[in-house]
Amino acid sequence: MGISAHAGHGIGLRRQHFGHLLENPVEGVDWFEIITENFFEPGGRPWAVLEKVRSQVPVVLHGVSLAIGNTAPIPEDYYHALETLIRRAEPAWISDHLCWGGHGGHNSHDLLPLPYTEECLRHVISRVQHVQDRLGRQILLENPSSYLTFNASTLTEWEFLKHVAEEADCGILLDVNNVFVSARNHGFDAHEYIAAIPGDRVGQIHLAGHTDHGKFVLDSHIGPIPDPVWELYAYALQRMGPKPTLVEWDDEVPHLDIVAAESARARRLEDILLGDARAA
């Protein structure tokens, strides 16, 4: 994969923390994940913050607009902006979502679930191969949170994701919270999902909070991380070993120290579960 399993623990670079980061050195964070499209513009305060933090720790790109499942070609201006950002930011790795987001020139501005069929599988594999050939590097695809499924699906989401990763030779960004959310919404076993994912394809893990609305669970990215997500994370670590892990906290964002403390909790859990094995 070209991604170190020991890259450590990161958090998202969010505007609420810009002032603190401009005035203080990075502490307690191994790397930052940036939302790709937020840095397509070449200057401004976001870039001042990014250039400072990347002088101290690595950064990674996480896109929300690649829309790998769309049928229309990826726009050339999107490729140009992404390639420019990659050259400038020099990310350790890049990722986006296993989803679609628009049709007929209309963008939904959402991460929409795919039908898990053989036809869609061939389409997504081809798209991933094209993107990786164009960029000259592997990408990671994140499993989505979802609130509906397609009657036409003949594969489970985890089977679909596994086939895409292996046949397109890409990586997986395993969002443990999304597994929990979708499992609750659709009634499948979250542990079965994680057990089916090839660990050698997982280049990063996401942890986040959610909001339980009773009839459905919303992937709200509000913290702190709930206990069932920590339990699934522990299960993933025990099956796959250490993975670069990010805490996403995007709603009611607290002070940077609080988000970093949540990331430190993931580090401690990894040390407890895998410390002796890693030393060996």
HUKAUR-V711344 format. One record per residue. N is the residue number from 0. RES is the residue in one small letter. SS is DSSP state (H for helix, E for strand, L for the rest). PHI is phi in radians with two decimals (* if undefined). NEAR is the number of other C-alpha atoms within 8 Angstrom. Layout:
N:RES:SS:PHI:NEAR  N:RES:SS:PHI:NEAR
This chain:
0:m:L:*:6  1:g:L:1.34:3  2:i:L:-2.08:8  3:s:L:-1.24:6  4:a:L:-1.18:9  5:h:L:-1.90:7  6:a:L:-1.20:9  7:g:L:1.66:11  8:h:E:-2.24:14  9:g:E:-2.22:14  10:i:E:-2.40:14  11:g:E:-1.35:11  12:l:L:-1.43:9  13:r:L:-2.08:8  14:r:H:-1.05:6  15:q:H:-1.09:7  16:h:H:-1.88:10  17:f:H:-1.01:10  18:g:H:-1.04:7  19:h:H:-1.08:8  20:l:H:-1.22:12  21:l:H:-1.19:10  22:e:H:-1.76:6  23:n:L:-2.37:6  24:p:L:-1.24:8  25:v:L:-1.27:9  26:e:L:-2.40:4  27:g:L:1.35:6  28:v:L:-2.29:11  29:d:L:-1.40:10  30:w:E:-2.87:12  31:f:E:-2.07:13  32:e:E:-1.84:13  33:i:E:-1.94:12  34:i:E:-1.32:11  35:t:H:-0.86:11  36:e:H:-1.19:8  37:n:H:-1.22:7  38:f:H:-2.08:10  39:f:L:-1.25:9  40:e:L:-1.28:5  41:p:L:-1.42:6  42:g:L:-2.55:7  43:g:L:1.58:6  44:r:H:-1.07:6  45:p:H:-0.97:10  46:w:H:-1.26:10  47:a:H:-1.08:10  48:v:H:-1.19:11  49:l:H:-1.05:8  50:e:H:-1.14:9  51:k:H:-1.23:10  52:v:H:-1.20:12  53:r:H:-1.29:10  54:s:L:-1.36:7  55:q:L:-2.01:8  56:v:L:-2.46:10  57:p:E:-1.17:12  58:v:E:-2.20:13  59:v:E:-2.28:12  60:l:E:-1.79:12  61:h:E:-2.29:11  62:g:L:-1.55:12  63:v:L:-2.22:11  64:s:L:-2.28:8  65:l:L:-1.14:8  66:a:L:0.86:13  67:i:L:-1.09:11  68:g:L:-1.60:13  69:n:L:-1.06:11  70:t:L:-1.62:5  71:a:L:-1.28:6  72:p:L:-1.01:5  73:i:L:-1.12:7  74:p:L:-1.03:6  75:e:H:-1.09:6  76:d:H:-1.19:6  77:y:H:-1.20:8  78:y:H:-0.98:9  79:h:H:-1.07:8  80:a:H:-1.12:9  81:l:H:-1.17:10  82:e:H:-1.12:9  83:t:H:-1.12:8  84:l:H:-1.11:11  85:i:H:-1.05:9  86:r:H:-1.09:7  87:r:H:-1.42:6  88:a:H:-1.50:9  89:e:L:0.85:8  90:p:L:-1.20:10  91:a:L:-1.18:8  92:w:L:-2.80:9  93:i:E:-2.30:12  94:s:E:-2.56:12  95:d:E:-2.73:13  96:h:E:-1.98:14  97:l:L:-1.44:14  98:c:L:-2.85:13  99:w:E:-2.24:12  100:g:E:-2.56:14  101:g:E:-3.01:11  102:h:E:-2.76:9  103:g:L:1.08:5  104:g:L:1.49:5  105:h:E:-1.82:6  106:n:E:-1.76:7  107:s:E:-1.36:6  108:h:E:0.97:7  109:d:E:-2.53:5  110:l:E:-1.78:11  111:l:E:-1.58:8  112:p:L:-1.26:11  113:l:L:-1.69:10  114:p:L:-1.34:9  115:y:L:-1.62:14  116:t:L:-2.06:10  117:e:H:-1.11:8  118:e:H:-1.11:6  119:c:H:-1.16:11  120:l:H:-1.03:12  121:r:H:-1.06:8  122:h:H:-1.11:9  123:v:H:-1.18:11  124:i:H:-1.01:11  125:s:H:-1.08:9  126:r:H:-1.13:10  127:v:H:-1.09:11  128:q:H:-1.05:10  129:h:H:-1.13:8  130:v:H:-1.09:8  131:q:H:-1.17:11  132:d:H:-1.11:8  133:r:H:-1.15:6  134:l:H:-1.46:8  135:g:L:1.24:6  136:r:L:-2.82:6  137:q:L:-1.29:11  138:i:L:-2.12:11  139:l:E:-1.86:13  140:l:E:-1.97:12  141:e:E:-1.63:12  142:n:L:-1.14:13  143:p:L:-1.47:12  144:s:L:-1.56:9  145:s:L:-2.48:11  146:y:L:-2.27:8  147:l:L:-2.65:6  148:t:L:-2.29:8  149:f:L:-1.76:8  150:n:L:-1.08:4  151:a:L:-1.33:7  152:s:L:-1.06:10  153:t:L:-2.01:7  154:l:L:-2.11:9  155:t:L:-1.33:8  156:e:H:-1.06:7  157:w:H:-1.20:10  158:e:H:-1.14:9  159:f:H:-1.07:11  160:l:H:-1.09:12  161:k:H:-1.07:11  162:h:H:-1.15:10  163:v:H:-1.04:13  164:a:H:-1.08:12  165:e:H:-1.33:9  166:e:H:-1.47:7  167:a:H:-1.62:11  168:d:L:1.00:9  169:c:L:-2.01:13  170:g:E:-1.79:13  171:i:E:-2.13:14  172:l:E:-1.75:14  173:l:E:-1.51:10  174:d:E:-1.56:12  175:v:H:-1.18:13  176:n:H:-1.12:13  177:n:H:-1.11:12  178:v:H:-1.06:14  179:f:H:-1.09:12  180:v:H:-1.03:14  181:s:H:-1.17:14  182:a:H:-1.09:11  183:r:H:-1.14:10  184:n:H:-1.23:11  185:h:H:-2.01:8  186:g:L:1.42:7  187:f:L:-1.76:7  188:d:L:-1.57:7  189:a:H:-1.10:10  190:h:H:-1.19:8  191:e:H:-1.09:7  192:y:H:-1.01:10  193:i:H:-1.14:10  194:a:H:-1.11:9  195:a:H:-1.50:9  196:i:L:-1.41:10  197:p:L:-1.20:8  198:g:H:-1.05:8  199:d:H:-1.25:6  200:r:H:-1.65:12  201:v:E:-1.45:12  202:g:E:-1.76:14  203:q:E:-2.83:11  204:i:E:-2.14:13  205:h:E:-1.88:13  206:l:E:-2.13:14  207:a:E:-2.79:15  208:g:L:-1.74:16  209:h:L:-2.52:15  210:t:E:-2.13:9  211:d:E:-1.59:8  212:h:L:-1.73:7  213:g:L:1.50:5  214:k:L:-1.36:6  215:f:L:-2.69:9  216:v:E:-1.97:13  217:l:E:-1.81:9  218:d:L:-1.35:11  219:s:L:-1.61:9  220:h:L:1.01:11  221:i:E:-1.76:14  222:g:L:-1.88:10  223:p:L:-1.25:8  224:i:L:-1.23:12  225:p:L:-1.22:9  226:d:H:-0.99:6  227:p:H:-1.07:7  228:v:H:-1.28:14  229:w:H:-1.05:9  230:e:H:-1.11:8  231:l:H:-1.17:12  232:y:H:-1.09:10  233:a:H:-1.05:11  234:y:H:-1.09:9  235:a:H:-1.12:11  236:l:H:-1.08:13  237:q:H:-1.15:9  238:r:H:-1.48:8  239:m:H:-1.97:9  240:g:L:1.46:9  241:p:L:-1.18:9  242:k:L:-2.40:14  243:p:L:-0.94:14  244:t:E:-2.20:12  245:l:E:-2.08:14  246:v:E:-1.67:13  247:e:E:-1.70:11  248:w:L:-2.43:14  249:d:L:-2.07:9  250:d:E:-2.11:8  251:e:L:0.88:6  252:v:L:-1.18:8  253:p:L:-1.50:6  254:h:L:-1.02:8  255:l:H:-0.93:8  256:d:H:-1.08:6  257:i:H:-1.25:8  258:v:H:-1.13:12  259:a:H:-1.10:11  260:a:H:-1.17:8  261:e:H:-1.16:11  262:s:H:-1.14:14  263:a:H:-1.12:10  264:r:H:-1.12:8  265:a:H:-1.12:10  266:r:H:-1.09:10  267:r:H:-1.12:8  268:l:H:-1.09:9  269:e:H:-1.07:12  270:d:H:-1.10:8  271:i:H:-1.14:7  272:l:H:-1.39:9  273:l:H:-2.18:12  274:g:H:-0.97:9  275:d:H:-1.16:6  276:a:H:-1.14:6  277:r:H:-1.25:6  278:a:H:-1.13:5  279:a:L:-1.25:4
